[in-house]
Amino acid sequence: MEAFASTIKAQQIALSAWDMSASHTNIPYIYYFKNPSSDPADNFMPLDKMRASFLKALEEFPILVGHITVGKDGRYVVDVDPHNLNMPEYLESQSTVHFYDLEKARFGWDALPQAATVGAFPTVGVSGVIKLANVNIIRLEENSGLVLFSFAAGCKAALLKTSYHAEPTTLTAPPLVAICQTTECR
């Protein structure tokens, strides 16, 4: 964690009225990745690379590791302090749902694995602090694919970067906007 913290610059990011109104809602983002190999032993989007790519994405979006506080002028700010990081909650889980079942259900909400949860509003995490991002990486049955289920307060781009850093060529439904593609984590 020290290596990650050393990449974060101390800063205060002022929040506008729009930022504050948007911060009270939590829009979950769900990305589906199909394993192109039918071999369950295939090393498809390894979790260690997903963790590393998530940290890499956070380097580019340090606002997500800050704390919401009141600045000296009385306005809300996100205080990013490399010595007091507010790390997003990051879960990894295994599902008994197969990618084929998700496809067959047209990626409907009811077909999602039970573990695919983040709250409806930004919530207090296990640490007792409001988290600005949460992620659940769900490995599908027989390594048939992966679901990235997450929210980030106003930062969809960071979540997309997490998946692109890890495995840029295996996106499937629904269509996504390409923000960053790299093969560094292959």
N, C-alpha and C positions, 0 to 999 in steps of 0.2 A: 504494500500500500504506500510505502514511502516513495517509491519510484513514481507512482501515479501522482501523489501529492506534490512532488517536485515539479510537475508539469503545469500545475494550476497557479495562476497569478492572483494575488489578493486584489479584490476589487469590490466596489459596490455598484450594483446595477439598478438604476432607478426604475420603478414600475409606473407606467401611465395608468390613467383611469381605466382604459381599455384592458390593460394587463390585469388589473385587479378584478374587473368584472368577469373576465374569462377564467380567472384562477379559481372561481367557485364551482366550476363544472369540470368534469373529468370525462373526456371522450376516449374510450378505449380504442386502441388500434390493434388490429389482428392481421398478421401476415402469415401466409401459408407457403411452405416450401416443400416441394415433392422431391424425394430422393430419386434421382434418375436411375439408380441401380436397384435391381430387385433382390440383391444379396443383403440380408439383414446384417452381415458382418462388415459391410461397407462403412468406411469411416466418414459418414456424411455429416457435415457441419458439427465437428466435435465440440463438446461443451467447453473444453479448455480454450478453444479458439473463439467461441462465442463470448466467454467471459472477457478474454483479452480484447476482443473487438468492441465490446460494450465500454470498457475503460477507454479505449481509443476514441470512441464517439463522444464520451464525456469530456475528454480533453478539448474537443472542438466546441462543446456546449457546456462550459463550466457553470453556467447559471443553474444547471440541474443539480449541482452539488453544494449550492448555497443555502442559506437560511433566510426566510422571510422575516424582516425586522423593520423597525421604524428608523429612518435616517435622522440626521441632525436637524434637518429642515421640517421634520414632522411627516414626511411622505414615506410610503412603503418602499423598501429596497430589498434586493436579494444581496445579502452579504456573503461573498465568496471568500473564505479564509482557508488557505491550504493546511493550516494547523487545526482546523475544526470543520472538517468536511461533513456534509449532510448526505452521505452516500445513499443512492436509491436502493430500495429493497429489490433484491435480485434472487429469483427463485428458479430452480430447475426441477422439472418433474417428468415422470414417465406416465404415459397414457395407455389405456387398453383400446383406444380408438385407432383405427387404421386410416391412412390417408385416403384410400379408396372410399371408405365410408363417408368422409367429409365431402369428397367429390360427388358422390352419389346423392348426397343431401344438398348439393349445390352450395356448400359452405354455409348453410343456415345456422343461425344462432343455437338452435336446439341440438345440433350435431356436435357442437364444441365439446372437447373433453371437460369433465367436471372440474378439473384443476384450474381451468382458465378463468381466473378471477382477479380483478382489482376493483376497488370500490367505486361507487358512483360519483364520489366527490374526493378531492384530495384529502387524504386521511393521515392521522397520526400513525407513524410506524412503530415497530417494536421498540425503538429507542426513545419513544415519547415525543418525537419531533415530526412536524408536518413534512412529508416527503414530496419533492417536486417531480419525482419519476418513480415508477415501479415497473418491473419486468418479470414475466414468467415465461421461461423457455420450456416448451413442452415437447418432449420426444415422443413421436407417435409409435403405435404398435409395430413390431417387427422392423423398426428403424425405417418405416415407410415414408417418413417426412418429419417436419418440425413445424410447430406453431409458435410464433413470437407474439405473445399477448401482453400489451403494455399500455401505459399512459405516460405522458410527459406533459407537464403544464405548458401548453403552447409550443411544444417542440417536437413535432412529428418527424422533422428531418433527422434528429439525433437517433431516433429509433430505426429509421430506415438505414442510416449509416451503420448501425450495429450489424444488421444482417448483410449489408453489402461488403463490409470489411471481412466478414466471415466466409461468405460463399456467394460471389456475385452472379453466378450464372444459372441458378436453379429456381428463380422465382416462378410462381404459378398464380392462379386466380386468388383474389381479385386483381385487376390491373393496378400497377403501382407506378408512381412517378419516379423515374431514376434521378437520384440526387447525387450519389457518389458511387463510383464503381472502382474497385481495386482488387488485386489478386494477392495482396500482401499476406493474407492469412491462409493461403492454400497449402 
